Structures are given as C-alpha cells and as structure tokens.
C-alpha cells in the first residue's frame, strides 16, 4: 500500500506573526506529517518532495495551500492537482 505524504513550504511559516525563523520545506513536511499521524518512511518522502518543490514554485505553492486547508494525507491528496498527485505518487514509498 502506498502512503502519500503532504508537503508544505517554508513560506507558509513566514505568514505566522512572530515567527522567529521560517522552517525549511522539508522540516514543515515532517511537522505536518507528524500532526496528521502519517506513517511509513516520512523522512524519505519529505526529502523527495522537497527536492521536487525546490524546482517548481507552483508545486511548492500548491503544497502550502493544501497544508493550510487539509487535515490529513488523504484529504491533501484528493485536493491536489494532477501535478501535485504525480509528485506525491513519485515520492510515495511502500508501507
């Protein structure tokens, strides 16, 4: 069974008042995945998604928006565009 993991972006953290330093893209992915109770090799998935998002600002923006609106992995995946789903699928690991 493949596990999809949401990835947010560091720019979302900057929106919060009083944030001393923005999280990295990967750190935010790990934090959100923890909050959502994601299972599997979350670290590898977050690293993979961070690499993809680093080269695609629209993907980074989409993942940020999903992180703000979704409440779990499945909801984020369902709300993703075809490109977002493809990125999540590409980074999914067997669990």
N, C-alpha and C positions, 0 to 999 in steps of 0.2 A: 504494500500500500504506500503510495507516495504521500509525502507530507508537504504541504505548501506552507510557506512562512511569509509573513508580511515584512516589508522593509520600509522604514520611514527615512527621512532625511534630516540632516543636521539643521537645515534651515527652519524646520518646524520648531525646534527648540528655541531658536532666537526670537520667536514670536512671544514667548512667555516672558512677562515682565520680571525683572530681577534676575534673569538667568546670568550667572557669572561667566560661563563659558559654554559654547554650543557643543553638544555631543557630536561625535563623528557619526556618519551614516551607519556604519556597522554597529557602533555602540547602541544607537537608537533601535536598530533592528533587534538586537539582543534583549534590550529592555522591554520593548513591546511584546516580543515573543514570550518573555517571562511572564508579563502581565496577562497574556492570553493563554498561558499554560501550554504553549507549543511543545511538542515532543520531537524526538529524533535528533539528528545532528544539526542543531540550530546554528552552531558556530560556523559550520561549513556552508550552510545555506545563506547565512547573513554575509559571509565573506564573498560568496559568489554574487549575490545580489548587489552588494556594494560596488563590486567591480563593474557590473553591467550599468548601474546607475551613474557611476562616475563618468561614463562615456555618453550618457544620454540624459540631458536635463529634463526632458519631458517625462521620462520614466521616473526620475527622482521626484519630480513634482507630483506625479500620479500616486506614487507610493506614500508620499507625505499626506496627501489628501485622504487616502484610504486609511492611514493610521489615525487620522483625526475623526473619521466617520465610522469606521468599522469597530466591532467589538471582539472579533475572533478571526482566526485564519480563514475559515470557510466564507465568512461574510466579506472579508477583504478580497478573496479570490473571485467570488461571484460578482463583486462590484468593479473588478478590474477590466480594462480594455483587453482586446486581443493581444496587444504587445505586452501588457502587464502580466497577463496569464502566461504568455510564452516565456517571459523572464522567470516567473515563479516555477513553471514546469522545468525549465532548463536547470534551475538551481535545486530542485527537489531531490531528496535522497530517499532511498528505500528505508522504511522503518519497520 
